[in-house]
Amino acid sequence: MSRIGKKPVVIPAGVTARLEGQSIAVKGAKGELKFTAPDEVAIRIEGAYVHVAPHGESKRARALWGTARARVQNLVVGVTKGFEKKLEINGVGYKAAIAGKNLQLSLGFSHDIVYPIPAGVVVTTPKPTEITVAGIDKRQVGQTAAEIRAFRRPEPNKGKGVKYVDEFIFRKEGKKK
């Protein structure tokens, strides 16, 4: 039994959920998101709750049960609060700036990296060494932050690179004399 899958998803006031077959559409103050559940799980709306249940006791149905419930929960949180990832840039001369619909990164290469900001995601740079990625779709926000981080991952010797704010970088010890 899935402990996550058993819990119903609460639909707060101001949010509407619509079910069409296996697709659920959630609309709130920040926008509208849709999710199509796999055939192994059943979704039903009862009052202010969304219930997710598996079809049968197959291993795949039980595996997708908690996943589908988490995806529906992310829809509800996305249209009410939204999601945000913060990145930090460490290194001498490393910086970021917004240029129109692109993120311009100077990360120690011979040229600047120009990253086109995807639709549905808001990227801001409060400081030249900080990047904030925000949006209503958790998957898209996480993917965008991961792509920005992949341009220059933090290295263990000096800790230079792009890292998440809450990420811990294991540092290597310097040379012994």
C-alpha positions in Angstrom: 0.0 0.0 0.0 1.2 3.4 -0.9 1.2 5.8 2.1 1.3 8.8 -0.2 -1.3 7.4 -2.6 -3.8 6.8 0.2 -4.0 10.5 1.1 -6.5 12.6 -0.8 -5.4 15.8 -2.5 -7.2 18.8 -0.9 -8.5 21.3 -3.4 -8.3 24.8 -1.7 -10.8 27.6 -2.2 -10.4 29.4 -5.4 -9.1 26.4 -7.3 -11.2 24.3 -9.6 -10.4 20.7 -10.8 -12.0 19.2 -13.9 -11.8 15.5 -14.8 -12.1 14.2 -18.3 -11.4 10.5 -18.6 -7.9 10.0 -17.3 -7.0 13.7 -17.6 -7.3 16.2 -14.8 -7.1 20.0 -15.3 -6.5 22.2 -12.3 -7.1 26.0 -12.6 -6.1 28.5 -10.0 -5.0 32.1 -9.5 -1.6 31.6 -11.2 -2.8 29.6 -14.2 -4.0 26.2 -15.4 -2.2 22.8 -15.5 -3.1 19.4 -16.9 -2.0 15.9 -16.1 -3.0 12.7 -17.9 -2.8 9.7 -15.5 -1.7 6.3 -16.8 -4.4 3.6 -17.3 -3.2 1.7 -14.2 -4.6 4.3 -11.8 -8.1 5.8 -11.4 -8.7 9.4 -10.5 -12.0 10.7 -9.0 -13.1 14.0 -7.6 -15.4 14.0 -4.5 -16.2 17.4 -3.2 -13.0 19.3 -2.3 -10.8 16.2 -2.6 -9.1 14.3 -5.4 -8.7 10.6 -4.8 -6.2 8.4 -6.6 -6.5 4.6 -6.6 -4.7 1.8 -8.4 -6.5 -0.5 -10.9 -5.7 -4.0 -9.5 -2.7 -5.1 -7.5 0.0 -5.3 -10.2 3.5 -4.0 -9.4 3.2 -1.3 -12.0 -0.2 -0.1 -10.8 1.1 0.2 -7.2 4.2 2.0 -8.4 2.2 4.6 -10.4 -0.4 5.1 -7.6 1.8 7.3 -5.4 3.4 9.0 -8.4 0.1 10.0 -9.9 -1.1 11.4 -6.5 2.1 13.4 -6.2 1.7 14.8 -9.7 -1.9 15.9 -8.9 -0.7 17.5 -5.6 2.0 19.4 -7.6 -0.7 20.7 -10.0 -2.7 22.1 -7.0 0.4 23.7 -5.3 1.6 25.1 -8.7 -1.6 27.0 -9.5 -1.9 28.3 -5.9 1.7 29.1 -4.7 4.0 28.2 -7.6 7.5 26.7 -7.4 10.9 28.3 -7.1 14.5 27.2 -7.4 17.5 29.4 -6.4 20.9 29.0 -7.9 24.2 30.6 -6.7 27.2 31.3 -8.8 30.7 31.0 -7.2 33.9 32.0 -8.9 36.0 35.1 -9.8 34.3 36.9 -12.7 31.4 34.5 -12.9 28.1 36.3 -13.3 24.6 36.2 -14.8 22.3 38.8 -16.4 19.0 38.9 -18.2 19.2 40.1 -21.8 15.7 40.3 -23.2 14.3 36.7 -23.3 17.7 35.2 -22.7 19.9 34.4 -19.7 23.5 35.5 -20.3 26.1 33.6 -18.2 29.8 34.4 -17.9 31.2 31.2 -16.4 34.9 31.4 -17.3 34.7 30.1 -20.8 36.1 32.1 -23.8 32.5 33.1 -24.7 29.3 34.0 -22.8 26.6 31.3 -22.7 23.2 32.6 -23.9 20.4 30.4 -22.6 16.9 31.1 -24.0 14.4 31.2 -21.2 11.5 28.7 -21.9 7.9 29.8 -21.9 6.1 29.4 -18.6 9.3 30.0 -16.6 10.4 33.3 -15.0 14.1 33.7 -14.5 15.4 36.6 -12.5 18.8 37.7 -11.3 18.5 39.7 -8.1 22.3 39.9 -7.8 24.9 39.1 -10.6 25.7 35.9 -8.6 22.2 34.7 -7.9 19.6 33.2 -10.3 16.0 32.6 -9.4 13.9 30.2 -11.5 10.1 30.4 -10.8 6.9 29.0 -12.4 3.8 27.0 -11.9 5.0 23.7 -13.4 7.4 21.9 -10.9 8.9 19.7 -13.6 9.7 22.6 -15.9 11.2 24.8 -13.1 13.4 21.9 -12.0 14.5 21.1 -15.5 15.4 24.7 -16.3 17.4 25.0 -13.1 19.2 21.8 -13.8 20.1 22.9 -17.4 21.5 26.2 -16.0 23.5 24.3 -13.4 24.8 21.9 -16.0 26.7 24.7 -17.8 29.3 24.8 -15.0 28.8 22.3 -12.2 30.5 23.1 -8.9 33.9 21.4 -8.6 35.2 20.0 -5.4 38.6 21.8 -5.2 37.6 25.5 -5.0 33.8 25.1 -5.2 33.6 27.2 -8.4 30.5 26.8 -10.6 26.7 27.1 -10.4 25.0 25.3 -7.5 21.6 25.3 -5.8 21.5 27.5 -2.7 20.7 24.6 -0.4 23.3 22.3 -2.0 26.4 21.2 -0.1 29.6 20.7 -2.1 32.1 18.2 -0.7 35.4 20.0 -0.7 38.7 18.2 -1.3 41.6 18.8 1.1 44.5 20.7 -0.4 48.0 19.4 -0.9 50.0 18.5 2.2 53.4 20.1 2.7 
